[in-house]
Amino acid sequence: MDPVASAEARIKQLCCLGLGGEVIMPAILEAMHDLVPSYANCFTWSGPWGEMRNSYAENMDELLPLLPFYFEQMYNRREEEVVVSFRDVMRSRVNGRRTVLLLEDRLKSDRRSYYRHDYYNLFLRPANLHQGLNVVVREAGVALGGFGLHRTERDPEFSFEQARPLERLMPFVAHALTAAPRSEASLMDTEREGLIVVDLEGRICHLSKEARRLLIMATRPVISWRTHSAELRLPFPVIRLCRRLYRVFSRKTLERTPPVYHHRNELGGFVFRAYWLNNDGLHQPSPEPASLIGVHLRFQEPLTVRILRRLGAMPALSRRQMQICLLLAMDVSNEQIAARMNMSKHTVVTHTRRIYDKLDVGSRSQLLAKITAT
């Protein structure tokens, strides 16, 4: 299948899972790279007056230190000297009610002035965001938020033609954003993991780049004009892990549980596991004050999101077979699949056999194992 068509189908399916916009947003932003090549994507939710309510960005680790400056000096203030603000974009005060906006559509000045302004040089450029493409999501004329796709100085300019596939998807995204989210019990481990180095009090001494990104996802700081902070802290239950680890080796009390903490939010699951990073704590009756603790952090994603992600990487399947494969993996009966897909049960069985042959499996359990493997 054509990669663009495959990505478009995957985003539509994500939007129709009923999981809620925040759960599927990371997967949507990832799939958008196959539709329109970009450096980093983000989505910002809009409030009733067009205010910035919250945001999720793929490069949030780069943006987070810059946010206090942005909200204190630029948001709905100095940025309006060179560009139309987010608020006015949400209120349709730029180019009517167009869904797709190129950088030229938002500029209030010439490009030379824009690239000389503090908004670009002190906020966008440090995050490697040279040019942007905005796509507004509306439901019944009301703006729900907007996507921002960004490219670096080395990348070519965005074009309106490139953005057309995104424009077609916005009604589906609106459908996801306005749906009442339902929780999904099943979570799957991913390959996304990182290491956080802390002291005995749980203060962060060092963390890997991926650990920083995952910790931001786990703590979900609210990114709005009312609430913003560049400070990144461990959740208090994770700080307790360090104390639990200390007690295990101090032998002052008998610990009943190992130093592991499972955290869950709208983005997925996060598993924190604490270990000693040196041998002092392993061989001494009580660890030395200078001992360091390593907190291993792993991300878990919802099962259905994992399935769609894996199916998108299997070019052997047709679009129809991908849809049936998803339903098979979700344990939907052949009769229910036939009703949903508007086909006979016999046709469903035929498609199922072809799916099994292409993926070299012989049952639903083998199919699920194959398409959920990391």
C-alpha positions as CSV (number, residue, x, y, z in Angstrom):
1,M,0.0,0.0,0.0
2,D,1.1,3.5,-0.7
3,P,2.7,4.9,2.5
4,V,0.6,8.1,2.4
5,A,-2.6,6.1,2.0
6,S,-1.5,3.7,4.7
7,A,-0.8,6.6,7.1
8,E,-4.1,8.3,6.3
9,A,-6.0,5.0,6.9
10,R,-4.1,4.5,10.2
11,I,-5.0,7.9,11.5
12,K,-8.7,7.5,10.6
13,Q,-8.7,4.2,12.5
14,L,-7.0,5.7,15.5
15,C,-9.7,8.4,15.6
16,C,-12.5,5.9,15.6
17,L,-11.2,3.7,18.5
18,G,-13.1,5.8,21.0
19,L,-10.1,6.1,23.3
20,G,-10.0,9.9,23.4
21,G,-7.8,12.5,21.7
22,E,-5.1,12.6,24.3
23,V,-4.5,8.8,24.3
24,I,-4.1,8.6,20.5
25,M,-2.3,12.0,19.9
26,P,1.3,10.6,20.1
27,A,0.4,8.0,17.5
28,I,-1.3,10.5,15.3
29,L,1.6,12.9,15.4
30,E,4.0,10.0,14.5
31,A,1.8,8.9,11.6
32,M,1.7,12.5,10.2
33,H,5.4,12.3,9.4
34,D,4.4,9.8,6.6
35,L,1.9,12.3,5.3
36,V,3.9,15.4,5.4
37,P,7.7,15.1,6.3
38,S,8.6,17.3,9.2
39,Y,11.1,17.7,12.1
40,A,8.7,17.8,15.0
41,N,4.9,17.8,15.3
42,C,2.6,19.1,18.1
43,F,-1.1,19.5,18.9
44,T,-2.5,22.3,21.1
45,W,-5.9,22.2,22.6
46,S,-8.0,25.4,22.5
47,G,-10.3,26.7,25.2
48,P,-13.7,28.4,24.5
49,W,-12.1,31.8,23.9
50,G,-9.3,30.5,21.8
51,E,-6.8,30.4,24.6
52,M,-4.1,27.8,24.7
53,R,-5.4,25.1,27.1
54,N,-2.8,22.4,26.9
55,S,-0.3,21.0,24.4
56,Y,1.5,17.8,23.4
57,A,4.7,18.1,21.4
58,E,7.1,15.5,20.1
59,N,10.0,17.7,21.1
60,M,8.6,18.8,24.4
61,D,12.0,18.2,26.0
62,E,13.4,21.0,23.9
63,L,10.4,23.3,24.3
64,L,9.9,22.9,28.1
65,P,12.8,25.2,29.2
66,L,11.6,27.9,26.7
67,L,8.0,27.9,27.8
68,P,8.3,30.4,30.8
69,F,9.9,32.9,28.4
70,Y,7.2,32.4,25.8
71,F,4.2,32.7,28.1
72,E,5.7,35.7,30.1
73,Q,6.8,37.7,27.1
74,M,5.4,36.4,23.8
75,Y,2.0,34.7,24.3
76,N,-0.6,37.1,23.0
77,R,1.9,39.9,23.4
78,R,5.1,40.4,21.4
79,E,4.4,37.5,19.1
80,E,1.6,39.6,17.6
81,E,4.1,42.0,16.3
82,V,5.1,39.5,13.6
83,V,2.5,36.7,13.5
84,V,-1.2,36.2,14.0
85,S,-1.5,34.7,17.5
86,F,-2.8,31.2,18.3
87,R,-5.9,32.8,19.9
88,D,-6.8,34.7,16.7
89,V,-6.2,31.6,14.6
90,M,-8.6,29.7,16.7
91,R,-11.1,32.5,16.5
92,S,-10.8,32.4,12.6
93,R,-9.4,35.9,12.4
94,V,-6.9,34.9,9.7
95,N,-7.8,34.0,6.2
96,G,-11.4,33.3,7.0
97,R,-12.1,29.7,8.1
98,R,-9.3,28.0,6.2
99,T,-8.1,24.7,7.8
100,V,-4.5,24.8,6.6
101,L,-2.3,27.8,7.3
102,L,1.2,28.2,5.9
103,L,3.7,30.5,7.6
104,E,2.9,33.2,5.0
105,D,-0.7,33.1,6.1
106,R,0.2,34.0,9.7
107,L,2.9,36.6,9.0
108,K,2.1,40.2,9.8
109,S,5.5,41.4,8.5
110,D,8.0,40.5,5.9
111,R,10.1,37.4,6.4
112,R,13.3,39.4,7.2
113,S,11.6,41.1,10.1
114,Y,10.1,37.8,11.3
115,Y,13.5,36.1,11.4
116,R,15.0,39.1,13.2
117,H,12.3,39.1,15.9
118,D,12.8,37.8,19.4
119,Y,9.8,35.4,18.9
120,Y,11.8,33.5,16.4
121,N,15.3,33.9,17.7
122,L,14.6,33.3,21.4
123,F,11.8,30.8,21.3
124,L,11.5,29.0,17.9
125,R,15.1,28.8,16.8
126,P,16.5,27.3,20.0
127,A,13.9,24.5,19.6
128,N,15.0,24.1,15.9
129,L,11.6,25.2,14.6
130,H,12.4,27.3,11.5
131,Q,9.1,27.2,9.7
132,G,5.6,25.9,10.5
133,L,2.4,24.6,9.0
134,N,-0.7,24.9,11.1
135,V,-3.9,22.8,10.7
136,V,-7.0,23.8,12.6
137,V,-9.5,21.2,13.9
138,R,-13.1,22.4,14.1
139,E,-16.4,20.7,15.2
140,A,-19.6,22.5,14.1
141,G,-17.6,25.7,13.5
142,V,-15.9,25.7,16.9
143,A,-12.1,25.4,17.0
144,L,-11.0,22.5,19.2
145,G,-7.3,23.0,18.7
146,G,-4.6,22.9,16.1
147,F,-1.7,20.9,14.8
148,G,1.7,22.5,14.3
149,L,4.1,20.8,11.9
150,H,7.6,22.2,11.9
151,R,10.7,22.0,9.8
152,T,14.3,23.1,10.3
153,E,16.4,25.6,8.4
154,R,17.8,22.8,6.2
155,D,14.4,21.6,5.1
156,P,12.4,22.8,2.1
157,E,9.3,25.1,2.5
158,F,5.9,23.6,3.2
159,S,3.4,23.8,0.5
160,F,-0.4,23.9,0.5
161,E,-0.6,20.8,-1.7
162,Q,1.4,18.8,0.8
163,A,-1.1,19.6,3.5
164,R,-4.2,18.4,1.6
165,P,-4.2,14.9,3.1
166,L,-4.1,16.5,6.6
167,E,-7.1,18.7,5.7
168,R,-9.2,15.6,4.8
169,L,-8.4,14.0,8.2
170,M,-9.5,16.9,10.4
171,P,-13.2,15.8,10.7
172,F,-11.9,12.4,12.0
173,V,-9.6,14.2,14.5
174,A,-12.6,16.3,15.7
175,H,-14.5,13.0,16.1
176,A,-11.8,11.7,18.4
177,L,-11.4,14.9,20.4
178,T,-15.2,15.2,21.1
179,A,-15.7,11.6,22.0
180,A,-16.0,10.6,25.7
181,P,-12.8,8.8,26.3
182,R,-13.0,5.2,27.6
183,S,-10.2,3.6,29.5
184,E,-8.4,0.6,28.0
185,A,-7.2,-2.0,30.5
186,S,-4.5,-3.6,28.3
187,L,-1.1,-2.0,28.0
188,M,1.9,-3.3,26.2
189,D,5.6,-2.7,26.8
190,T,7.4,-0.7,24.2
191,E,11.1,-0.2,23.3
192,R,11.0,3.3,24.7
193,E,13.0,3.4,27.9
194,G,15.5,5.6,29.7
195,L,17.6,6.0,32.8
196,I,17.2,8.6,35.5
197,V,20.0,9.0,38.1
198,V,18.9,10.3,41.5
199,D,20.3,10.6,44.9
200,L,18.9,9.1,48.1
201,E,16.4,12.0,48.5
202,G,15.1,11.4,44.9
203,R,16.7,14.6,43.5
204,I,17.5,14.2,39.8
205,C,21.2,14.2,39.1
206,H,21.1,13.1,35.5
207,L,18.7,11.6,33.0
208,S,19.0,10.3,29.4
209,K,17.3,12.2,26.6
210,E,14.6,9.5,26.2
211,A,14.1,9.4,30.0
212,R,13.5,13.1,29.9
213,R,10.9,12.8,27.2
214,L,9.2,9.9,29.0
215,L,9.2,11.7,32.4
216,I,7.5,14.7,30.7
217,M,4.9,12.4,29.3
218,A,4.4,10.7,32.7
219,T,4.1,13.9,34.7
220,R,2.0,15.6,32.0
221,P,2.7,19.2,32.9
222,V,-0.1,21.5,31.9
223,I,1.1,23.8,29.1
224,S,-1.1,26.9,29.1
225,W,-0.9,30.6,29.8
226,R,-2.1,30.0,33.3
227,T,0.2,27.1,34.2
228,H,3.7,26.6,32.9
229,S,7.0,25.6,34.4
230,A,10.4,24.5,33.1
231,E,11.2,22.5,36.3
232,L,11.1,18.7,35.9
233,R,10.5,16.6,39.0
234,L,10.0,13.0,39.9
235,P,6.5,12.1,40.9
236,F,6.4,11.6,44.7
237,P,5.6,7.9,44.5
238,V,8.9,7.5,42.6
239,I,10.8,9.4,45.3
240,R,9.3,6.9,47.7
241,L,11.0,4.1,45.6
242,C,14.4,5.5,46.6
243,R,13.4,5.3,50.3
244,R,12.1,1.8,49.8
245,L,15.3,0.8,48.1
246,Y,17.3,2.3,51.1
247,R,15.2,0.3,53.6
248,V,15.8,-2.9,51.7
249,F,19.5,-2.6,52.3
250,S,19.5,-0.9,55.6
251,R,17.6,-3.9,57.1
252,K,15.8,-1.5,59.5
253,T,12.4,-2.8,58.3
254,L,11.3,-5.7,56.3
255,E,10.1,-4.4,52.9
256,R,7.2,-6.3,51.5
257,T,7.3,-4.9,48.0
258,P,10.2,-4.4,45.5
259,P,11.1,-0.8,44.5
260,V,8.8,-0.6,41.4
261,Y,6.0,1.9,40.7
262,H,3.4,1.6,37.9
263,H,1.9,4.9,36.8
264,R,-0.9,5.4,34.3
265,N,-2.3,8.5,32.6
266,E,-4.1,9.4,29.4
267,L,-1.0,8.7,27.3
268,G,-0.3,5.2,28.5
269,G,1.6,3.4,31.3
270,F,5.0,4.2,32.9
271,V,7.0,1.7,34.9
272,F,9.6,3.0,37.3
273,R,12.1,0.5,38.7
274,A,14.8,1.6,41.2
275,Y,18.3,-0.1,41.5
276,W,21.7,0.8,43.0
277,L,24.1,2.2,40.5
278,N,27.2,1.3,42.6
279,N,28.2,-1.6,44.8
280,D,28.3,0.3,48.1
281,G,24.6,-0.2,48.8
282,L,24.9,-3.9,47.9
283,H,27.7,-4.8,50.3
284,Q,27.3,-2.4,53.3
285,P,24.8,-2.8,56.0
286,S,23.5,0.7,55.1
287,P,24.3,2.6,51.9
288,E,26.8,5.5,51.9
289,P,25.3,9.0,51.7
290,A,26.9,9.5,48.3
291,S,25.3,6.5,46.8
292,L,23.3,7.0,43.6
293,I,20.2,5.3,42.5
294,G,19.2,4.4,38.9
295,V,15.5,4.6,38.1
296,H,14.8,2.7,34.9
297,L,11.7,4.1,33.1
298,R,9.8,2.2,30.5
299,F,6.7,3.3,28.5
300,Q,3.7,1.1,27.9
301,E,1.1,2.0,25.2
302,P,-2.5,0.9,24.8
303,L,-3.0,-2.4,23.1
304,T,-5.1,-1.1,20.2
305,V,-2.7,1.7,19.5
306,R,0.2,-0.9,19.4
307,I,-1.8,-3.1,17.0
308,L,-2.4,-0.2,14.6
309,R,1.2,0.9,14.8
310,R,2.4,-2.6,13.9
311,L,-0.2,-3.1,11.1
312,G,1.0,0.1,9.5
313,A,4.5,-1.4,9.2
314,M,3.2,-4.5,7.4
315,P,3.0,-3.6,3.7
316,A,1.9,-7.1,2.8
317,L,-1.7,-6.4,4.0
318,S,-4.2,-4.5,1.9
319,R,-6.3,-1.7,3.5
320,R,-9.3,-4.0,3.9
321,Q,-7.1,-6.8,5.4
322,M,-5.7,-4.3,7.9
323,Q,-9.2,-3.4,9.0
324,I,-10.1,-7.0,9.4
325,C,-6.8,-7.8,11.1
326,L,-7.5,-5.1,13.7
327,L,-10.9,-6.5,14.5
328,L,-9.5,-10.1,14.7
329,A,-6.9,-9.0,17.2
330,M,-9.5,-7.2,19.2
331,D,-11.3,-10.6,19.5
332,V,-14.4,-9.5,17.5
333,S,-16.3,-12.5,16.1
334,N,-16.6,-13.2,12.4
335,E,-20.3,-12.4,12.5
336,Q,-19.6,-9.0,14.1
337,I,-16.8,-8.3,11.6
338,A,-19.1,-9.2,8.7
339,A,-21.8,-6.8,10.0
340,R,-19.3,-4.0,10.6
341,M,-17.6,-4.4,7.2
342,N,-20.8,-5.0,5.3
343,M,-19.7,-8.3,3.9
344,S,-20.7,-11.9,4.2
345,K,-19.3,-14.2,6.9
346,H,-17.8,-16.4,4.1
347,T,-15.8,-13.3,2.8
348,V,-14.5,-12.6,6.3
349,V,-13.3,-16.2,6.6
350,T,-11.6,-15.9,3.1
351,H,-9.8,-12.7,4.1
352,T,-8.8,-14.2,7.4
353,R,-7.2,-17.2,5.7
354,R,-5.2,-14.8,3.4
355,I,-4.1,-12.7,6.4
356,Y,-2.9,-15.8,8.2
357,D,-1.0,-16.9,5.1
358,K,0.6,-13.5,4.6
359,L,1.7,-13.2,8.2
360,D,2.6,-16.9,8.6
361,V,0.3,-17.6,11.6
362,G,-2.4,-20.2,12.2
363,S,-4.7,-18.7,14.8
364,R,-5.9,-15.5,16.4
365,S,-3.6,-15.9,19.4
366,Q,-0.6,-16.3,17.0
367,L,-1.8,-13.3,15.1
368,L,-2.1,-11.1,18.2
369,A,1.4,-12.2,19.4
370,K,2.9,-11.3,16.0
371,I,1.4,-7.9,15.6
372,T,2.1,-6.9,19.2
373,A,5.7,-8.0,19.4
374,T,8.2,-5.2,20.0
